[in-house]
Amino acid sequence: MTQYTHEIRNLISNHFVNVFYAAAAGVGSDRNPDHTVSG
């Protein structure tokens, strides 16, 4: 049971890390549209 809980905890933490980075990238691109356009 502890192994299963450990696996779930890793999946949840990885999921939140991915969501966090995706949100940070989205906010960065939304805040700085000039950088992506002008290069």
DSSP file (Angstrom, degrees, kcal/mol; ACC not computed):
  #  RESIDUE AA STRUCTURE BP1 BP2  ACC     N-H-->O    O-->H-N    N-H-->O    O-->H-N    TCO  KAPPA ALPHA  PHI   PSI    X-CA   Y-CA   Z-CA
    1    1 A M     >        0   0    0      0, 0.0     4,-2.3     0, 0.0     5,-0.2   0.000 360.0 360.0 360.0 -39.3    0.0    0.0    0.0
    2    2 A T  H  >  +     0   0    0      1,-0.2     4,-2.4     2,-0.2     5,-0.2   0.887 360.0  53.7 -65.5 -36.4    2.8    2.4    0.8
    3    3 A Q  H  > S+     0   0    0      2,-0.2     4,-2.3     1,-0.2    -1,-0.2   0.930 109.0  48.8 -62.0 -44.7    4.4    1.7   -2.6
    4    4 A Y  H  > S+     0   0    0      1,-0.2     4,-2.4     2,-0.2    -2,-0.2   0.918 111.6  48.6 -61.8 -44.4    1.1    2.6   -4.3
    5    5 A T  H  X S+     0   0    0     -4,-2.3     4,-2.5     1,-0.2    -1,-0.2   0.883 110.0  52.8 -63.3 -37.9    0.8    5.8   -2.3
    6    6 A H  H  X S+     0   0    0     -4,-2.4     4,-2.1     2,-0.2    -1,-0.2   0.915 109.3  48.6 -64.7 -42.4    4.4    6.7   -3.2
    7    7 A E  H  X S+     0   0    0     -4,-2.3     4,-2.4     2,-0.2    -2,-0.2   0.925 112.3  48.3 -62.4 -45.1    3.7    6.2   -6.9
    8    8 A I  H  X S+     0   0    0     -4,-2.4     4,-2.7     1,-0.2    -2,-0.2   0.906 109.9  52.4 -62.8 -41.4    0.6    8.3   -6.8
    9    9 A R  H  X S+     0   0    0     -4,-2.5     4,-2.5     1,-0.2    -1,-0.2   0.901 110.0  48.5 -63.2 -39.8    2.4   11.0   -4.9
   10   10 A N  H  X S+     0   0    0     -4,-2.1     4,-2.7     2,-0.2     5,-0.2   0.913 111.5  49.7 -65.6 -41.8    5.2   11.1   -7.5
   11   11 A L  H  X S+     0   0    0     -4,-2.4     4,-2.3     1,-0.2    -2,-0.2   0.921 112.6  47.0 -62.6 -43.1    2.6   11.3  -10.3
   12   12 A I  H  X S+     0   0    0     -4,-2.7     4,-2.4     2,-0.2    -2,-0.2   0.923 113.2  47.8 -65.8 -44.1    0.7   14.2   -8.6
   13   13 A S  H  X S+     0   0    0     -4,-2.5     4,-2.2     1,-0.2    -2,-0.2   0.918 113.2  48.0 -65.0 -42.5    4.0   16.1   -7.9
   14   14 A N  H  X S+     0   0    0     -4,-2.7     4,-2.4     1,-0.2    -1,-0.2   0.902 111.1  52.1 -63.1 -39.9    5.2   15.6  -11.5
   15   15 A H  H  X S+     0   0    0     -4,-2.3     4,-2.5    -5,-0.2    -2,-0.2   0.921 110.6  46.8 -61.9 -44.8    1.8   16.7  -12.8
   16   16 A F  H  X S+     0   0    0     -4,-2.4     4,-2.6     1,-0.2    -1,-0.2   0.869 110.9  52.4 -67.7 -35.7    1.8   19.9  -10.7
   17   17 A V  H  X S+     0   0    0     -4,-2.2     4,-2.5     2,-0.2     5,-0.2   0.926 111.1  47.1 -64.6 -43.7    5.4   20.7  -11.8
   18   18 A N  H  X S+     0   0    0     -4,-2.4     4,-2.5     1,-0.2    -2,-0.2   0.919 113.6  47.8 -63.3 -43.3    4.4   20.3  -15.5
   19   19 A V  H  X S+     0   0    0     -4,-2.5     4,-2.6     2,-0.2     5,-0.2   0.906 111.1  51.7 -63.7 -41.0    1.3   22.5  -15.0
   20   20 A F  H  X S+     0   0    0     -4,-2.6     4,-2.5     1,-0.2    -2,-0.2   0.936 112.7  43.9 -62.0 -47.1    3.4   25.1  -13.1
   21   21 A Y  H  X S+     0   0    0     -4,-2.5     4,-2.5     2,-0.2    -1,-0.2   0.881 113.3  51.6 -67.5 -37.2    6.0   25.3  -15.9
   22   22 A A  H  X S+     0   0    0     -4,-2.5     4,-2.3    -5,-0.2    -1,-0.2   0.914 112.2  46.4 -64.3 -41.7    3.3   25.4  -18.6
   23   23 A A  H  X S+     0   0    0     -4,-2.6     4,-2.8     2,-0.2     5,-0.2   0.906 112.0  50.8 -67.4 -40.8    1.5   28.2  -16.8
   24   24 A A  H  X S+     0   0    0     -4,-2.5     4,-2.4     1,-0.2    -2,-0.2   0.911 111.9  47.4 -63.3 -41.5    4.7   30.1  -16.3
   25   25 A A  H  X S+     0   0    0     -4,-2.5     4,-2.4     2,-0.2    -1,-0.2   0.900 112.6  49.6 -66.1 -40.1    5.6   29.7  -20.0
   26   26 A G  H  X S+     0   0    0     -4,-2.3     4,-2.3     2,-0.2    -2,-0.2   0.918 112.2  46.9 -65.3 -43.3    2.1   30.8  -21.0
   27   27 A V  H  X S+     0   0    0     -4,-2.8     4,-2.5     2,-0.2     5,-0.2   0.910 111.9  51.8 -64.8 -41.7    2.2   33.9  -18.7
   28   28 A G  H  X S+     0   0    0     -4,-2.4     4,-1.8    -5,-0.2    -2,-0.2   0.919 112.6  44.0 -61.2 -44.5    5.7   34.8  -20.0
   29   29 A S  H  < S+     0   0    0     -4,-2.4    -1,-0.2     1,-0.2    -2,-0.2   0.870 115.0  49.5 -70.3 -34.9    4.5   34.6  -23.7
   30   30 A D  H  < S+     0   0    0     -4,-2.3    -2,-0.2    -5,-0.2    -1,-0.2   0.873 113.7  45.4 -70.0 -36.1    1.4   36.5  -22.9
   31   31 A R  H  < S+     0   0    0     -4,-2.5    -2,-0.2     1,-0.2    -1,-0.2   0.814 120.9  38.1 -77.9 -29.4    3.2   39.3  -21.1
   32   32 A N     X  +     0   0    0     -4,-1.8     4,-1.0    -5,-0.2     3,-0.4  -0.562  61.4 149.7-122.7  68.4    6.0   39.6  -23.7
   33   33 A P  H  > S+     0   0    0      0, 0.0     4,-1.8     0, 0.0     5,-0.2   0.781  71.3  65.2 -69.4 -24.4    4.3   39.2  -27.1
   34   34 A D  H  > S+     0   0    0      1,-0.2     4,-3.2     2,-0.2     5,-0.5   0.882  96.6  55.0 -65.3 -37.8    7.0   41.6  -28.6
   35   35 A H  H  > S+     0   0    0     -3,-0.4     4,-1.7     1,-0.2    -1,-0.2   0.904 110.0  44.9 -64.3 -40.9    9.8   39.1  -27.9
   36   36 A T  H  < S+     0   0    0     -4,-1.0    -1,-0.2    -7,-0.2    -2,-0.2   0.855 119.3  42.6 -72.3 -32.9    8.1   36.3  -29.8
   37   37 A V  H  < S+     0   0    0     -4,-1.8    -2,-0.2     1,-0.1    -3,-0.2   0.945 122.7  34.6 -78.2 -50.3    7.2   38.5  -32.7
   38   38 A S  H  <        0   0    0     -4,-3.2    -3,-0.2    -5,-0.2    -2,-0.2   0.771 360.0 360.0 -79.0 -24.8   10.4   40.5  -33.1
   39   39 A G     <        0   0    0     -4,-1.7    -4,-0.1    -5,-0.5    -3,-0.1   0.492 360.0 360.0  75.6 360.0   12.6   37.6  -32.1
